């Protein structure tokens, strides 16, 4: 069985930090999940510099990573030869891989810490989605993970507690994509390129999907598909749009929508459109799970 956590708190006029939002429904947050604090060893070949692509690399020619257009490497740079970024592959023996200024290697290479995306990159799974746990022996699929996916697709659900794991009952925080109170266990969602991502904002009474009518009867001219494209281009960027004479900004890094004039903040969430996997579904398990989650919400 499983149970979920829903939100019923009102919207604040001040942006909540990630840690504040997480603490409202969960306590004792431990290390991040598959996206978290683990350091990743630097490979012998240089990697693409994300700061260079966003125009914020301060190391110049001494940067460890390659200064090359990431979209060109993927084969779809929309600026082509007019792109302001480098389109020439740099040799792995480039001096950019030398040590950073002001740091000494003491005869050995340093390891760089990296922060992967909380939700794993799409395209490397043969199924619509796979929820997995790493308990120190590699990633393993979670049984009945369609229940987790169904809850994760709901923007008002912050997390879920599942019981069918080798480690017993565990609580997953969807917002931070981490396992709570068990720092030795990591969680991740593996998706596919066919995943359709929907973008939601917290209205006055409930969550509303971009492009659909909200609680006030007005539909945002900004569609989820547009937000997703911009998000893939720059996950730390933002998008502005207008409703009547009011300008709003969606900030990807902070995951919030801001009224540019008043400064009013609304939370934003990116969740997949639920896609039931083919095959035999344990209907009784799903009914009991959802019934238990509903009863838990009524008590809350």
Secondary structure by P-SEA (a helix, b strand, c coil): ccccccccbbbbcccccaaaaaaccccccccccccccccccccccccccccccccccccccccccccccccccccccccccccccccccccccccccccccccccccbbbbbbbbcccccccccccccbbbbbbccccccccccaaaaaaaaacccccccccccccccbbbbbcccccccccccbbbbbbbcccbbbbbbbbcccccccccccccccccccccaaaaaaaaaaccccbbbbbcccbbbbbbccccccccccccbbbbbbbbccccccccccaaaaaaaaaaaaaaaaaac
